């Protein structure tokens, strides 16, 4: 007996959704930190180019980019599932 592995459009959309959620879970951008009064913490850089702040900015841009990728994957996955619901 041979097993055939064939994905429908809806199943492929579900896989794309799962990958999108995994990307968002591991590479989300951190929300702003608030103190107990509800105010946002601010960091003031007085102009010195610290390698740590450059690395943090690079990491933030990387995570922000992957966050957009995760949302796009979710959108594509939902669209594929929607399209797949009409192909039966």
Biopython code that builds the backbone (N, CA, C, O; Angstrom):
import numpy as np
from Bio.PDB.StructureBuilder import StructureBuilder

atoms = [
    (1, "UNK", "N", (0.847, -1.178, 0.000)),
    (1, "UNK", "CA", (0.000, 0.000, 0.000)),
    (1, "UNK", "C", (0.886, 1.232, 0.000)),
    (1, "UNK", "O", (1.744, 1.376, 0.871)),
    (2, "UNK", "N", (0.694, 2.109, -0.951)),
    (2, "UNK", "CA", (1.476, 3.342, -1.028)),
    (2, "UNK", "C", (0.735, 4.468, -0.323)),
    (2, "UNK", "O", (-0.486, 4.600, -0.394)),
    (3, "UNK", "N", (1.524, 5.256, 0.347)),
    (3, "UNK", "CA", (0.972, 6.433, 0.987)),
    (3, "UNK", "C", (1.206, 7.619, 0.073)),
    (3, "UNK", "O", (2.339, 7.900, -0.317)),
    (4, "UNK", "N", (0.158, 8.296, -0.258)),
    (4, "UNK", "CA", (0.298, 9.502, -1.061)),
    (4, "UNK", "C", (0.202, 10.703, -0.138)),
    (4, "UNK", "O", (-0.672, 10.783, 0.726)),
    (5, "UNK", "N", (1.114, 11.625, -0.341)),
    (5, "UNK", "CA", (1.128, 12.829, 0.478)),
    (5, "UNK", "C", (0.815, 14.005, -0.429)),
    (5, "UNK", "O", (1.661, 14.450, -1.205)),
    (6, "UNK", "N", (-0.376, 14.489, -0.326)),
    (6, "UNK", "CA", (-0.822, 15.588, -1.174)),
    (6, "UNK", "C", (-1.460, 16.648, -0.273)),
    (6, "UNK", "O", (-2.393, 16.359, 0.476)),
    (7, "UNK", "N", (-0.953, 17.857, -0.352)),
    (7, "UNK", "CA", (-1.504, 18.933, 0.455)),
    (7, "UNK", "C", (-2.549, 19.708, -0.335)),
    (7, "UNK", "O", (-2.339, 20.047, -1.500)),
    (8, "UNK", "N", (-3.654, 19.978, 0.300)),
    (8, "UNK", "CA", (-4.638, 20.855, -0.318)),
    (8, "UNK", "C", (-4.207, 22.301, -0.056)),
    (8, "UNK", "O", (-3.278, 22.557, 0.710)),
    (9, "UNK", "N", (-4.886, 23.221, -0.694)),
    (9, "UNK", "CA", (-4.559, 24.635, -0.486)),
    (9, "UNK", "C", (-4.802, 25.029, 0.961)),
    (9, "UNK", "O", (-4.022, 25.790, 1.533)),
    (10, "UNK", "N", (-5.862, 24.528, 1.557)),
    (10, "UNK", "CA", (-6.167, 24.851, 2.955)),
    (10, "UNK", "C", (-5.106, 24.303, 3.900)),
    (10, "UNK", "O", (-4.716, 24.980, 4.852)),
    (11, "UNK", "N", (-4.640, 23.098, 3.651)),
    (11, "UNK", "CA", (-3.603, 22.522, 4.503)),
    (11, "UNK", "C", (-2.290, 23.285, 4.366)),
    (11, "UNK", "O", (-1.593, 23.516, 5.354)),
    (12, "UNK", "N", (-1.959, 23.674, 3.145)),
    (12, "UNK", "CA", (-0.746, 24.465, 2.935)),
    (12, "UNK", "C", (-0.870, 25.820, 3.644)),
    (12, "UNK", "O", (0.095, 26.312, 4.229)),
    (13, "UNK", "N", (-2.067, 26.415, 3.585)),
    (13, "UNK", "CA", (-2.300, 27.669, 4.299)),
    (13, "UNK", "C", (-2.136, 27.515, 5.792)),
    (13, "UNK", "O", (-1.618, 28.411, 6.460)),
    (14, "UNK", "N", (-2.574, 26.383, 6.325)),
    (14, "UNK", "CA", (-2.419, 26.125, 7.760)),
    (14, "UNK", "C", (-0.943, 26.019, 8.132)),
    (14, "UNK", "O", (-0.526, 26.530, 9.172)),
    (15, "UNK", "N", (-0.162, 25.366, 7.299)),
    (15, "UNK", "CA", (1.284, 25.252, 7.554)),
    (15, "UNK", "C", (1.937, 26.633, 7.522)),
    (15, "UNK", "O", (2.788, 26.940, 8.356)),
    (16, "UNK", "N", (1.538, 27.460, 6.562)),
    (16, "UNK", "CA", (2.089, 28.819, 6.477)),
    (16, "UNK", "C", (1.702, 29.612, 7.727)),
    (16, "UNK", "O", (2.514, 30.378, 8.246)),
    (17, "UNK", "N", (0.467, 29.438, 8.216)),
    (17, "UNK", "CA", (0.047, 30.098, 9.455)),
    (17, "UNK", "C", (0.903, 29.664, 10.638)),
    (17, "UNK", "O", (1.316, 30.497, 11.445)),
    (18, "UNK", "N", (1.168, 28.382, 10.744)),
    (18, "UNK", "CA", (1.972, 27.871, 11.857)),
    (18, "UNK", "C", (3.385, 28.433, 11.806)),
    (18, "UNK", "O", (3.945, 28.797, 12.840)),
    (19, "UNK", "N", (3.964, 28.507, 10.618)),
    (19, "UNK", "CA", (5.302, 29.086, 10.483)),
    (19, "UNK", "C", (5.266, 30.565, 10.869)),
    (19, "UNK", "O", (6.178, 31.048, 11.541)),
    (20, "UNK", "N", (4.226, 31.286, 10.453)),
    (20, "UNK", "CA", (4.095, 32.696, 10.819)),
    (20, "UNK", "C", (3.989, 32.906, 12.314)),
    (20, "UNK", "O", (4.598, 33.826, 12.861)),
    (21, "UNK", "N", (3.218, 32.060, 12.978)),
    (21, "UNK", "CA", (3.086, 32.163, 14.434)),
    (21, "UNK", "C", (4.414, 31.848, 15.117)),
    (21, "UNK", "O", (4.770, 32.498, 16.100)),
    (22, "UNK", "N", (5.147, 30.864, 14.612)),
    (22, "UNK", "CA", (6.448, 30.531, 15.190)),
    (22, "UNK", "C", (7.424, 31.699, 15.034)),
    (22, "UNK", "O", (8.180, 32.005, 15.956)),
    (23, "UNK", "N", (7.408, 32.343, 13.879)),
    (23, "UNK", "CA", (8.284, 33.509, 13.665)),
    (23, "UNK", "C", (7.910, 34.616, 14.641)),
    (23, "UNK", "O", (8.790, 35.239, 15.234)),
    (24, "UNK", "N", (6.622, 34.866, 14.813)),
    (24, "UNK", "CA", (6.193, 35.906, 15.756)),
    (24, "UNK", "C", (6.528, 35.537, 17.201)),
    (24, "UNK", "O", (6.839, 36.416, 18.004)),
    (25, "UNK", "N", (6.469, 34.271, 17.534)),
    (25, "UNK", "CA", (6.757, 33.850, 18.908)),
    (25, "UNK", "C", (8.231, 34.016, 19.247)),
    (25, "UNK", "O", (8.570, 34.398, 20.367)),
    (26, "UNK", "N", (9.107, 33.735, 18.293)),
    (26, "UNK", "CA", (10.533, 33.776, 18.591)),
    (26, "UNK", "C", (11.186, 35.118, 18.282)),
    (26, "UNK", "O", (12.200, 35.455, 18.893)),
    (27, "UNK", "N", (10.637, 35.887, 17.360)),
    (27, "UNK", "CA", (11.297, 37.120, 16.926)),
    (27, "UNK", "C", (10.387, 38.327, 17.030)),
    (27, "UNK", "O", (10.415, 39.186, 16.149)),
    (28, "UNK", "N", (9.588, 38.420, 18.069)),
    (28, "UNK", "CA", (8.723, 39.584, 18.200)),
    (28, "UNK", "C", (9.516, 40.770, 18.737)),
    (28, "UNK", "O", (10.534, 40.597, 19.408)),
    (29, "UNK", "N", (9.043, 41.964, 18.436)),
    (29, "UNK", "CA", (9.690, 43.151, 18.988)),
    (29, "UNK", "C", (9.139, 43.382, 20.383)),
    (29, "UNK", "O", (7.934, 43.261, 20.604)),
    (30, "UNK", "N", (10.002, 43.710, 21.317)),
    (30, "UNK", "CA", (9.517, 43.896, 22.689)),
    (30, "UNK", "C", (8.645, 45.135, 22.789)),
    (30, "UNK", "O", (8.919, 46.153, 22.154)),
    (31, "UNK", "N", (7.597, 45.043, 23.588)),
    (31, "UNK", "CA", (6.760, 46.213, 23.806)),
    (31, "UNK", "C", (7.497, 47.162, 24.737)),
    (31, "UNK", "O", (8.451, 46.784, 25.418)),
    (32, "UNK", "N", (7.038, 48.388, 24.747)),
    (32, "UNK", "CA", (7.697, 49.369, 25.601)),
    (32, "UNK", "C", (7.478, 49.004, 27.063)),
    (32, "UNK", "O", (6.387, 48.599, 27.465)),
    (33, "UNK", "N", (8.519, 49.155, 27.833)),
    (33, "UNK", "CA", (8.459, 48.811, 29.251)),
    (33, "UNK", "C", (7.825, 49.970, 30.007)),
    (33, "UNK", "O", (8.192, 51.130, 29.815)),
    (34, "UNK", "N", (6.869, 49.639, 30.868)),
    (34, "UNK", "CA", (6.193, 50.662, 31.657)),
    (34, "UNK", "C", (6.496, 50.425, 33.133)),
    (34, "UNK", "O", (6.660, 49.288, 33.575)),
    (35, "UNK", "N", (6.567, 51.512, 33.879)),
    (35, "UNK", "CA", (6.754, 51.373, 35.315)),
    (35, "UNK", "C", (5.390, 51.247, 35.989)),
    (35, "UNK", "O", (4.361, 51.237, 35.313)),
    (36, "UNK", "N", (5.379, 51.151, 37.315)),
    (36, "UNK", "CA", (4.106, 50.884, 37.994)),
    (36, "UNK", "C", (3.145, 52.073, 37.955)),
    (36, "UNK", "O", (1.958, 51.911, 38.239)),
    (37, "UNK", "N", (3.642, 53.271, 37.606)),
    (37, "UNK", "CA", (2.760, 54.423, 37.438)),
    (37, "UNK", "C", (2.145, 54.473, 36.041)),
    (37, "UNK", "O", (1.306, 55.332, 35.768)),
    (38, "UNK", "N", (2.549, 53.566, 35.157)),
    (38, "UNK", "CA", (2.014, 53.539, 33.808)),
    (38, "UNK", "C", (2.787, 54.402, 32.825)),
    (38, "UNK", "O", (2.347, 54.604, 31.693)),
    (39, "UNK", "N", (3.939, 54.914, 33.251)),
    (39, "UNK", "CA", (4.743, 55.756, 32.374)),
    (39, "UNK", "C", (5.785, 54.902, 31.655)),
    (39, "UNK", "O", (6.257, 53.896, 32.183)),
    (40, "UNK", "N", (6.131, 55.321, 30.449)),
    (40, "UNK", "CA", (7.124, 54.596, 29.665)),
    (40, "UNK", "C", (8.525, 55.047, 30.065)),
    (40, "UNK", "O", (8.784, 56.231, 30.281)),
    (41, "UNK", "N", (9.419, 54.062, 30.155)),
    (41, "UNK", "CA", (10.814, 54.382, 30.409)),
    (41, "UNK", "C", (11.430, 54.945, 29.135)),
    (41, "UNK", "O", (11.105, 54.496, 28.035)),
    (42, "UNK", "N", (12.304, 55.911, 29.277)),
    (42, "UNK", "CA", (12.994, 56.468, 28.127)),
    (42, "UNK", "C", (14.487, 56.365, 28.359)),
    (42, "UNK", "O", (14.973, 56.507, 29.482)),
    (43, "UNK", "N", (15.206, 56.114, 27.273)),
    (43, "UNK", "CA", (16.660, 56.077, 27.332)),
    (43, "UNK", "C", (17.166, 57.295, 26.605)),
    (43, "UNK", "O", (16.721, 57.597, 25.498)),
    (44, "UNK", "N", (18.081, 57.986, 27.211)),
    (44, "UNK", "CA", (18.637, 59.185, 26.592)),
    (44, "UNK", "C", (20.075, 58.888, 26.209)),
    (44, "UNK", "O", (20.896, 58.522, 27.050)),
    (45, "UNK", "N", (20.363, 59.051, 24.931)),
    (45, "UNK", "CA", (21.724, 58.879, 24.443)),
    (45, "UNK", "C", (22.291, 60.276, 24.208)),
    (45, "UNK", "O", (21.727, 61.056, 23.442)),
    (46, "UNK", "N", (23.386, 60.585, 24.854)),
    (46, "UNK", "CA", (23.952, 61.929, 24.768)),
    (46, "UNK", "C", (24.941, 62.074, 23.619)),
    (46, "UNK", "O", (25.796, 62.959, 23.648)),
    (47, "UNK", "N", (24.839, 61.235, 22.632)),
    (47, "UNK", "CA", (25.649, 61.404, 21.442)),
    (47, "UNK", "C", (26.815, 60.444, 21.325)),
    (47, "UNK", "O", (27.401, 60.326, 20.249)),
    (48, "UNK", "N", (27.165, 59.768, 22.377)),
    (48, "UNK", "CA", (28.276, 58.837, 22.253)),
    (48, "UNK", "C", (27.823, 57.611, 21.471)),
    (48, "UNK", "O", (26.712, 57.114, 21.660)),
    (49, "UNK", "N", (28.678, 57.140, 20.608)),
    (49, "UNK", "CA", (28.353, 55.972, 19.782)),
    (49, "UNK", "C", (28.885, 54.738, 20.493)),
    (49, "UNK", "O", (30.022, 54.315, 20.286)),
    (50, "UNK", "N", (28.063, 54.196, 21.303)),
    (50, "UNK", "CA", (28.424, 52.999, 22.051)),
    (50, "UNK", "C", (28.142, 51.782, 21.178)),
    (50, "UNK", "O", (27.106, 51.714, 20.517)),
    (51, "UNK", "N", (29.059, 50.828, 21.177)),
    (51, "UNK", "CA", (28.849, 49.632, 20.354)),
    (51, "UNK", "C", (27.639, 48.837, 20.838)),
    (51, "UNK", "O", (27.007, 48.121, 20.062)),
    (52, "UNK", "N", (27.328, 48.969, 22.111)),
    (52, "UNK", "CA", (26.166, 48.265, 22.644)),
    (52, "UNK", "C", (24.872, 48.834, 22.062)),
    (52, "UNK", "O", (23.972, 48.075, 21.704)),
    (53, "UNK", "N", (24.769, 50.161, 21.963)),
    (53, "UNK", "CA", (23.555, 50.753, 21.408)),
    (53, "UNK", "C", (23.432, 50.458, 19.918)),
    (53, "UNK", "O", (22.320, 50.292, 19.417)),
    (54, "UNK", "N", (24.540, 50.391, 19.206)),
    (54, "UNK", "CA", (24.499, 50.035, 17.785)),
    (54, "UNK", "C", (24.019, 48.600, 17.630)),
    (54, "UNK", "O", (23.205, 48.306, 16.755)),
    (55, "UNK", "N", (24.518, 47.708, 18.474)),
    (55, "UNK", "CA", (24.094, 46.305, 18.415)),
    (55, "UNK", "C", (22.619, 46.168, 18.776)),
    (55, "UNK", "O", (21.905, 45.366, 18.174)),
    (56, "UNK", "N", (22.157, 46.947, 19.757)),
    (56, "UNK", "CA", (20.750, 46.887, 20.145)),
    (56, "UNK", "C", (19.851, 47.396, 19.028)),
    (56, "UNK", "O", (18.783, 46.835, 18.785)),
    (57, "UNK", "N", (20.281, 48.464, 18.343)),
    (57, "UNK", "CA", (19.496, 48.983, 17.220)),
    (57, "UNK", "C", (19.437, 47.963, 16.090)),
    (57, "UNK", "O", (18.388, 47.775, 15.474)),
    (58, "UNK", "N", (20.552, 47.309, 15.818)),
    (58, "UNK", "CA", (20.597, 46.292, 14.766)),
    (58, "UNK", "C", (19.674, 45.115, 15.121)),
    (58, "UNK", "O", (18.946, 44.604, 14.271)),
    (59, "UNK", "N", (19.721, 44.699, 16.390)),
    (59, "UNK", "CA", (18.866, 43.596, 16.834)),
    (59, "UNK", "C", (17.397, 43.992, 16.741)),
    (59, "UNK", "O", (16.561, 43.186, 16.332)),
    (60, "UNK", "N", (17.078, 45.227, 17.117)),
    (60, "UNK", "CA", (15.692, 45.688, 17.039)),
    (60, "UNK", "C", (15.203, 45.704, 15.593)),
    (60, "UNK", "O", (14.089, 45.259, 15.315)),
    (61, "UNK", "N", (16.020, 46.210, 14.668)),
    (61, "UNK", "CA", (15.625, 46.245, 13.261)),
    (61, "UNK", "C", (15.443, 44.834, 12.705)),
    (61, "UNK", "O", (14.521, 44.586, 11.928)),
    (62, "UNK", "N", (16.320, 43.910, 13.101)),
    (62, "UNK", "CA", (16.206, 42.523, 12.659)),
    (62, "UNK", "C", (14.898, 41.904, 13.150)),
    (62, "UNK", "O", (14.173, 41.272, 12.382)),
    (63, "UNK", "N", (14.606, 42.093, 14.439)),
    (63, "UNK", "CA", (13.387, 41.529, 15.010)),
    (63, "UNK", "C", (12.149, 42.193, 14.422)),
    (63, "UNK", "O", (11.143, 41.523, 14.187)),
    (64, "UNK", "N", (12.206, 43.503, 14.181)),
    (64, "UNK", "CA", (11.068, 44.197, 13.577)),
    (64, "UNK", "C", (10.812, 43.675, 12.171)),
    (64, "UNK", "O", (9.659, 43.484, 11.784)),
    (65, "UNK", "N", (11.869, 43.443, 11.403)),
    (65, "UNK", "CA", (11.717, 42.892, 10.059)),
    (65, "UNK", "C", (11.090, 41.510, 10.079)),
    (65, "UNK", "O", (10.203, 41.215, 9.278)),
    (66, "UNK", "N", (11.547, 40.658, 10.995)),
    (66, "UNK", "CA", (10.966, 39.322, 11.097)),
    (66, "UNK", "C", (9.529, 39.358, 11.628)),
    (66, "UNK", "O", (8.734, 38.471, 11.316)),
    (67, "UNK", "N", (9.194, 40.367, 12.418)),
    (67, "UNK", "CA", (7.818, 40.528, 12.858)),
    (67, "UNK", "C", (6.912, 40.799, 11.661)),
    (67, "UNK", "O", (5.825, 40.231, 11.557)),
    (68, "UNK", "N", (7.362, 41.665, 10.762)),
    (68, "UNK", "CA", (6.590, 41.925, 9.538)),
    (68, "UNK", "C", (6.462, 40.655, 8.695)),
    (68, "UNK", "O", (5.399, 40.382, 8.137)),
    (69, "UNK", "N", (7.538, 39.885, 8.604)),
    (69, "UNK", "CA", (7.490, 38.626, 7.847)),
    (69, "UNK", "C", (6.460, 37.683, 8.470)),
    (69, "UNK", "O", (5.698, 37.037, 7.750)),
    (70, "UNK", "N", (6.432, 37.601, 9.799)),
    (70, "UNK", "CA", (5.464, 36.740, 10.477)),
    (70, "UNK", "C", (4.029, 37.151, 10.191)),
    (70, "UNK", "O", (3.173, 36.302, 9.948)),
    (71, "UNK", "N", (3.764, 38.465, 10.219)),
    (71, "UNK", "CA", (2.404, 38.931, 9.922)),
    (71, "UNK", "C", (2.025, 38.677, 8.470)),
    (71, "UNK", "O", (0.878, 38.334, 8.182)),
    (72, "UNK", "N", (2.971, 38.840, 7.555)),
    (72, "UNK", "CA", (2.695, 38.563, 6.141)),
    (72, "UNK", "C", (2.407, 37.077, 5.948)),
    (72, "UNK", "O", (1.496, 36.716, 5.203)),
    (73, "UNK", "N", (3.178, 36.210, 6.613)),
    (73, "UNK", "CA", (2.914, 34.773, 6.522)),
    (73, "UNK", "C", (1.530, 34.422, 7.053)),
    (73, "UNK", "O", (0.831, 33.593, 6.470)),
    (74, "UNK", "N", (1.132, 35.049, 8.154)),
    (74, "UNK", "CA", (-0.213, 34.809, 8.685)),
    (74, "UNK", "C", (-1.277, 35.238, 7.684)),
    (74, "UNK", "O", (-2.246, 34.512, 7.459)),
    (75, "UNK", "N", (-1.105, 36.397, 7.090)),
    (75, "UNK", "CA", (-2.074, 36.885, 6.114)),
    (75, "UNK", "C", (-2.161, 35.952, 4.911)),
    (75, "UNK", "O", (-3.256, 35.610, 4.462)),
    (76, "UNK", "N", (-1.013, 35.544, 4.392)),
    (76, "UNK", "CA", (-1.002, 34.627, 3.245)),
    (76, "UNK", "C", (-1.643, 33.292, 3.619)),
    (76, "UNK", "O", (-2.406, 32.729, 2.834)),
    (77, "UNK", "N", (-1.339, 32.787, 4.806)),
    (77, "UNK", "CA", (-1.920, 31.525, 5.247)),
    (77, "UNK", "C", (-3.434, 31.591, 5.358)),
    (77, "UNK", "O", (-4.132, 30.670, 4.935)),
    (78, "UNK", "N", (-3.946, 32.686, 5.927)),
    (78, "UNK", "CA", (-5.399, 32.830, 6.035)),
    (78, "UNK", "C", (-6.042, 32.966, 4.659)),
    (78, "UNK", "O", (-7.112, 32.409, 4.414)),
    (79, "UNK", "N", (-5.398, 33.698, 3.768)),
    (79, "UNK", "CA", (-5.935, 33.818, 2.408)),
    (79, "UNK", "C", (-5.961, 32.470, 1.699)),
    (79, "UNK", "O", (-6.927, 32.152, 1.006)),
    (80, "UNK", "N", (-4.907, 31.677, 1.867)),
    (80, "UNK", "CA", (-4.889, 30.356, 1.257)),
    (80, "UNK", "C", (-5.983, 29.457, 1.819)),
    (80, "UNK", "O", (-6.618, 28.704, 1.080)),
    (81, "UNK", "N", (-6.199, 29.538, 3.122)),
    (81, "UNK", "CA", (-7.270, 28.730, 3.709)),
    (81, "UNK", "C", (-8.640, 29.193, 3.204)),
    (81, "UNK", "O", (-9.526, 28.372, 2.970)),
    (82, "UNK", "N", (-8.807, 30.487, 3.040)),
    (82, "UNK", "CA", (-10.065, 31.010, 2.530)),
    (82, "UNK", "C", (-10.300, 30.559, 1.097)),
    (82, "UNK", "O", (-11.401, 30.137, 0.744)),
    (83, "UNK", "N", (-9.263, 30.651, 0.275)),
    (83, "UNK", "CA", (-9.365, 30.198, -1.115)),
    (83, "UNK", "C", (-9.619, 28.693, -1.166)),
    (83, "UNK", "O", (-10.418, 28.217, -1.973)),
    (84, "UNK", "N", (-8.933, 27.951, -0.298)),
    (84, "UNK", "CA", (-9.101, 26.503, -0.272)),
    (84, "UNK", "C", (-10.487, 26.058, 0.123)),
    (84, "UNK", "O", (-10.912, 24.957, -0.227)),
    (85, "UNK", "N", (-11.207, 26.912, 0.860)),
    (85, "UNK", "CA", (-12.555, 26.524, 1.259)),
    (85, "UNK", "C", (-13.530, 26.532, 0.087)),
    (85, "UNK", "O", (-14.602, 25.932, 0.169)),
    (86, "UNK", "N", (-13.170, 27.199, -0.993)),
    (86, "UNK", "CA", (-14.047, 27.258, -2.177)),
    (86, "UNK", "C", (-13.673, 26.226, -3.234)),
    (86, "UNK", "O", (-14.382, 26.087, -4.230)),
    (87, "UNK", "N", (-12.590, 25.510, -3.041)),
    (87, "UNK", "CA", (-12.141, 24.569, -4.080)),
    (87, "UNK", "C", (-12.674, 23.156, -3.869)),
    (87, "UNK", "O", (-12.340, 22.259, -4.643)),
    (88, "UNK", "N", (-13.476, 22.940, -2.865)),
    (88, "UNK", "CA", (-13.986, 21.575, -2.632)),
    (88, "UNK", "C", (-15.173, 21.305, -3.488)),
    (88, "UNK", "O", (-15.739, 20.213, -3.433)),
]
sb = StructureBuilder()
sb.init_structure("model")
sb.init_model(0)
sb.init_chain("A")
sb.init_seg("    ")
for serial, (resi, resn, name, xyz) in enumerate(atoms, 1):
    if name == "N":
        sb.init_residue(resn, " ", resi, " ")
    sb.init_atom(name, np.array(xyz, "f"), 0.0, 1.0, " ", f" {name:<3s}", serial, name[0])
structure = sb.get_structure()
